Structure formats: C-alpha cells, structure tokens
Amino acid sequence: MKLPRRKFLHLAAGAAALPAVSRFAWAQSYPSRPVRIIVGFAPGGGTDILARLMGQRLSERLGQPFLIENRPGAGSNVGTEAVVNAIPDGYTILLVAPGAAINATLYEKLNYNFIRDIAPVAGLIRVPNVLEVNPLFPAKSVPEFIAYAKGNPDKISMASSGIGGSVHVSGELFKMMTGVNMVHVPYRGDAPAVTDLIGGQVQVMFGSMPASIEHIRAGKLRALAVTTAVRSEALPDIPTVGDYVPGYEASGWWGTGVPKNTPVEIVDKLNKEINAALVDPKIKTRLADLGGTALAGSPADFGKLIAEETEKWGKVIRAVNIKAE
C-alpha cells in the first residue's frame, strides 16, 4: 500500500518529533526519584559542606532527596570517574572542585578526559585563598614579604593542604610571578597545615578562606592579601595580591556537572534550579560566611571557566614540574 505524499510527510514529521517530546516530558517530571551528588573528598571538608548545602536546597525545590555520596581518593579522581561512568540520566551529579582543572595536567594518566566526559551544569561559588603568615613573621605587607623572601632564598617554608591542590598551585604561581624561592611543605589537608602555621613550624600559606578566616579574625594568623582579582567582602580591608603583582589571580571555585550525553533539558532544569537557589538570601548569607561569592550563570559559562582554569594551571604545573603524590 502506498501512502499519499501529504500523509506520509505528516506521519514522518510526527515520528521525528517524538524523541523531543519524550525528552521534554522526561525533563518536566525530573526528578522522580532520589538523586546522588558525588563528592570526591571525605566528609567535613569545604566541598562536602557545599554539596550538602546545595543538596538540601535542591531537595526543597524539586521534591526529591539529593543524597551526598563521598568518594574520596586520588585528588577527587575516584569520585569524578564514578560520575563519568554513571548512566547519563540526571540522577548522578558531580560536585566539581578546582582539582578538575588541576588534575588534567597533574596526573600523567587518567581514565577520563574531564572536559570531554563531564557536561557542565552550573557554577556555584568562587572563594579566595589568603596569603597568610604567622603573626611573628616580620613582613606585614606583600611588598615586604617579597623583599624578605628574596633576601632569604629557600629559608621560608610554604605550607599547603597537599601536592597539586589549589592552595599549593596558588603559591607556585606567586613564586613564578615574583621570582621568590620558598620550600614547599605539603600536609594532608588544610587543618594540620593551618595548625603548624599558627604554631610557627612553617611561615606562610596560601590558605583556603573557609579554613583560615576565623584564625585571621582571632589574630592567630596575619592576612597579607587575598588571591582573587577583587577584594573579598569577608575581609574587606585586606588588599589583593594583584594590587602588587599585576595579573596575579588564583581562587577556589566549585560547581556541578553530569555525565556527557545527559539530556540537555535536564541540564537546563538543574541549571535553572541551582541559579534560583544561589539568589536565595539564606544561601547567599551562608556562602558569604564561607568567604565566597556566587558564580551562577549558564552551563556554557561554567564550561568556559573549567577550560580556562585547566589551561592556566596546566602551564604552572608544567613549568614547575609538579608531580602527583
């Protein structure tokens, strides 16, 4: 039987539209069951805290539990790989941390390519690191610090929360741009590094804001500058490193991603809900307490940030020849 041309075209058009209609309906009903948020670090750290904050808000907005699943290991690579290999249906989300950009160069071999295998959803927060010293350290400003470091090469111990982390590479970028020499002393996390900085076992750290700010306010640490391009509202009287080292910028940032091939309708819905959460006064206040500012924006905006940070830190890691632990 031969169909009339007009009827054939009508049926063909309807068939072609079915996948789009199905995807739209799927997105409209999403989520219909609990969603996992994978965190590539142990509970209690900044990434975990942020994941729980956003998970609770998304649960309230979307009516399904957003459950935090910690998958620590290999600088967040274990958690990232779990998301890369998950079904791309929107029910597995990655809490993306700066390691996503750093690890691309830091590790010689990964089982995934982050930019290729993870679809960006939305940026969440940008947080400065803080160029901070023990209060007994003689320098009280960035210029004084640079002068002292150049006059005492390799005599200053620079603490970090671990090799290749945001705290470490922020310090290495400073060394590159100023020509100072400092001895890197890696720790297993922010807390022990800050403890030794307060105790005077090490002299300087480009510490994370959440781990440092209360010690700065209490006078246990002296903040010389924040590492972001603009001053932090949490420490408004502290200048930026870039005020004295033109072009310097480094920061911690977080966002969300999903496996590639996740339907764009679901990505867009998650982006919309996350951006709505970020303008909520309670969320904004909590982010400010952490010393950060909301990123928000489109999936493309967050993807651009990841690509730029990957290129930036790749240059630093190759120049300094940083190797993973």
Summary of the structure (lengths in Angstrom):
residues: 325
radius of gyration: 22.6
end to end distance: 69.8
largest distance: 92.9
contacts: 1112
relative contact order: 0.17
helix: 48%
strand: 19%
